[in-house]
Amino acid sequence: MKEKILLLISLQECDSQLVKLSAKKVKLPEKISKMEEKFQLYKESVEQNKRKHDELKARRAECEAKIKKINDGMVKTKEKLLEVKNNKEYQAMLKEIETAEKTRSDVESQIIVLLDEMDKLSGLVKKDEETLKQAEINHQAEKKIIEDDLSAVDEDTVTWTKKRADLQASIPADLLLQYEKVKKRNNGVGVIAVWKAVCSGCHMNIPQQLYNELQRSNELLSCPNCNRIMYFNNQEKSA
Ligand SMILES: [Zn+2]
């Protein structure tokens, strides 16, 4: 094939690769953050038992604090009991101690219930932790694949940019200008393959005479419809 069109085809290949790479550069980080979000939600759902267990633990601590307060109060009341002067006061204090003991016993029963519930949950929490650990490993591995892909994007971009610059230097300025103009008007594609008289860019039929010319001539020819620079490409052979 003629040299000019070969250069343009290579240039087009560079441009198309660079477009793909810059799309990846946007999409891959989005993919990573979606993955993270999803994993976070999953994690929260798995940690339900743990949250419940923590809640019970906090309630138990509250109960223990209540008992301590009651005990401290009772010590004081009993001290005061020794200084009581009349029977009425004495009876009132005994009543106070009785009430406090009743409350303490209620709180102690609550603690027993809490401990029982916590006991039941702790087995589940342990299982959930195992599940989560495995899921975390899988999640990190999947993320790593995308992150590697993303860092390859940067390397590939450097490679294709360099390749493009080298090619551009060997293409005549007027030809380059024509290519850039057509490319700009046609979604980034300035050079297009034609096979069986159909432009693979706009999918329109090329007039037979022009199609014959395309296969023989050394001139650069454009698609009459989309204006892209055409080249003949036998897709049966290449397929
Ligand atoms: Zn066309």
Residues whose N, C-alpha, C, O or C-beta is under 5 A from the ligand:
A	BS01	ZN	C199 G201 C202 C223 N225 C226 N227
